[in-house]
Amino acid sequence: MRQQTLAEVTFEQSRQPTRREQFLDEMNRVVPWTDLVAVIEPVYPKAEGPGRPPVGVEWMLPLHCLQQWFNLSDPAVEEALYDSRAMRQFVGIDLGREPGAR
């Protein structure tokens, strides 16, 4: 976990959740992520041979959902991840660490 700045600590104490955060929290509660990953995993591309390995299905599935729910292109969802802490948390991305499971 990274250390928060003084500005973040002060702001976070009085901040209300946004509609986007509320929506994404609800989706995290109602979508059966582990079941969906288990169905997709057998047909998901595997790292074979040289080249960059594919991004894990644990990240790609929520990213795909974000694209559908918010009508985002590939470049737009990438930009949204940089701009929106709520979207990064939903996908499970921490800009300071390597990919991990949800």
C-alpha positions in Angstrom: 0.0 0.0 0.0 1.4 3.4 -0.9 1.5 6.3 1.5 -1.1 9.0 1.1 -0.2 12.7 0.8 -1.5 15.2 3.3 -3.9 16.6 0.7 -5.3 13.1 0.1 -5.8 12.4 3.8 -7.6 15.6 4.4 -9.8 15.3 1.3 -10.6 11.6 1.9 -12.1 12.3 5.3 -14.9 14.5 4.0 -15.3 13.1 0.5 -18.7 11.5 -0.6 -18.7 8.5 -3.0 -19.4 9.5 -6.5 -22.2 7.9 -8.6 -19.5 6.1 -10.6 -18.0 4.6 -7.4 -21.4 3.5 -6.2 -22.2 1.9 -9.5 -18.8 0.1 -9.7 -19.1 -1.1 -6.0 -22.6 -2.5 -6.8 -21.2 -4.3 -9.9 -18.4 -5.8 -7.8 -21.1 -7.1 -5.5 -23.5 -8.5 -8.0 -21.2 -9.8 -10.8 -19.9 -13.4 -10.2 -16.4 -12.5 -11.2 -14.8 -15.8 -10.2 -17.4 -17.8 -12.0 -17.0 -15.7 -15.2 -13.2 -16.0 -15.0 -13.5 -19.8 -14.7 -15.7 -20.0 -17.8 -13.4 -17.7 -19.9 -10.0 -19.0 -18.7 -10.0 -22.3 -20.8 -10.4 -20.3 -24.0 -8.4 -17.3 -23.1 -5.1 -16.8 -25.0 -2.0 -18.4 -23.3 1.6 -17.1 -23.4 3.2 -19.1 -26.2 6.6 -18.5 -27.8 8.3 -15.1 -28.0 6.5 -11.9 -27.5 4.6 -10.1 -24.9 2.3 -12.4 -22.8 -1.4 -11.6 -22.8 -2.8 -9.5 -19.9 -4.6 -11.8 -17.4 -8.3 -12.4 -17.7 -8.7 -11.1 -14.2 -8.0 -7.6 -15.6 -9.4 -7.9 -19.1 -12.9 -9.0 -18.0 -13.5 -5.9 -15.8 -11.8 -3.7 -18.4 -14.2 -5.0 -21.1 -17.1 -4.4 -18.8 -15.9 -0.8 -18.2 -15.8 -0.3 -22.0 -19.3 -1.5 -22.4 -20.9 0.3 -19.4 -19.2 3.6 -20.2 -19.0 3.3 -24.0 -15.2 3.6 -24.1 -12.8 2.7 -26.8 -9.4 1.0 -26.0 -7.5 4.3 -25.8 -10.4 5.9 -23.9 -10.5 3.2 -21.2 -6.7 3.5 -20.9 -7.1 7.2 -20.3 -10.0 6.7 -17.9 -7.8 4.3 -15.8 -5.2 7.1 -15.4 -7.9 9.7 -14.6 -10.3 7.7 -12.4 -9.3 6.1 -9.1 -12.7 4.4 -8.9 -12.0 2.6 -12.2 -8.5 1.6 -11.2 -9.9 0.1 -8.0 -12.7 -1.7 -9.8 -10.2 -3.3 -12.2 -7.7 -3.9 -9.4 -4.9 -1.8 -10.9 -2.4 0.0 -8.7 -0.2 2.1 -10.9 2.7 1.4 -8.7 2.7 -2.4 -8.7 2.6 -5.4 -11.0 -0.7 -7.1 -12.1 -2.4 -9.3 -9.6 -5.7 -11.2 -9.1 -8.9 -9.5 -8.1 
